[in-house]
């Protein structure tokens, strides 16, 4: 077996590969870009080499540099993971030419699956079912029109050079055909430099079912069951599962045999995936083959009990497949949800930022978390926005769904927007529970996937107040001598006829809360309503009772930003601290840089009177601008940086003399 390998990747898949390699006693060499100097995959590896700036084209895609490092470090093989160089024939060839094993198929097999029409011709010859249609070389409009009539409607025009859903066009009837063909060819020419088209019967309600295959160097092949990946959004998989619900044993075997034949037809070696369109009537058709380990491989591992990275390493070393087909068994049901840094409420716009709070569900035989980040890491614009894969297993699909819903509730992130709430709604929805799966799932169930908030605003505000009050108490009780007569712990409690004000901003709205502390509980008024609250905070976990409803939530308070987590949902608000609290936080009357970055603009000068909330400085970090605002009214006494200068986190930017606090009278 190899004693040392290089992993030409980053993030969760690099970590995943290192884990198995280490378990097998194999040393691991990592590579990293500027953005990943402190990344988890670097710290997990035995050694790591810097390969360039953050952009992939200058780091993780530099095949020559990576091969050079493999040679220099004595790595015998390179695992490319997925993405980056994993399906690059030139890279696979360069590894071979330099005497390094590419942990993947021969470059000829990668090339064979590169063109859609060539792949279809190979598959047809191997007897793998294809969607009825035309994939010939004769591209004259007359031939294509005649083939279209033979095929029937609706049909799909697909660019030969397309992929991942790009360059497809549905044609409903022959009357539309000529115009649609001309338009599709123009688009394909522009997008791929190749106007050639395939014609296929259009399946209106297909499912995406794919088979995991493995082949060794002796030409033996097996399949490790299937995955259903129908739940996608713009050709991005969102939820995957194994086995595919409702697939009969006969179909599973027929699909598996077809997939192994497909792999063997191109002399495949290693891990591969053959994707099929699966139609409502149980028929299935070859779509494409992915010549790499896939993101969703863990669901196959959970139901087969096999480690696919271990299989890859053994096969790459020249060993035979660990199991024969008859020994491959599956048990139970597995689901995977992809947790992305994105904002479902803004059309899934990718999100960036710092993972300032990150709490993951406990791992067990039922719950697995594959991730490449830890709390405090930055999600940058440079790479895929996937934060983690959450994988669950149980005996039945129904139980696995319950596990997934629960595990999503235990996955808590603050600092970066995520799709966790969306995934929770999806996994818990009736149509998903009923396995009403088609590739149109997300579009046809939008109303279910953007649910109303789990907590009404008043209850959320009362809980927020409870969290803030308890957190302050815990901070004060450690920072102050509890026996001191001047201890602040009870300073306002003594005057309990005075309500303590608390202002919380939710979206654009500011809510004025009034809080009275009674002997064993708080009385919180919000607008015209009064709530009785008891609250007990332990670390990030709050046990609260609001008017007799006991609620258990988690939260994170960071500066003035409070995030509460409840049943897979989050509630966010901004806290307006009283002035005396601000003085505690900034005793010098200073404003500090919240992160490393550059000063883009200074919007005030020494001597200016400023008001709370006024923007004083604009900083840029991670290509995003951040406004630094005055926390309270005052006068600027000193400015320490000028526009264009770099500052480090915590550096004092501006000194302010705050106006006399008037908040003591209010409490
Ligand atoms: C199809 C189809 C319906 N009929 N082909 C989309 C990606 C590309 N690789 C193949 N795709 C499709 N081909 C025929 N003849 C529907 C899709 C399709 C799809 C397939 C799998 C997963 C998600 C999808 C979303 C939209 C369309």
Boltz pocket constraint, residues with backbone or C-beta under 6 A from the ligand:
constraints:
  - pocket:
      binder: B
      contacts: [[A, 131], [A, 156], [A, 163], [A, 164], [A, 165], [A, 166], [A, 200], [A, 201], [A, 202], [A, 203], [A, 204], [A, 206], [A, 207], [A, 208], [A, 229], [A, 230], [A, 232], [A, 235], [A, 277], [A, 287], [A, 288], [A, 439], [A, 440]]
      max_distance: 6.0
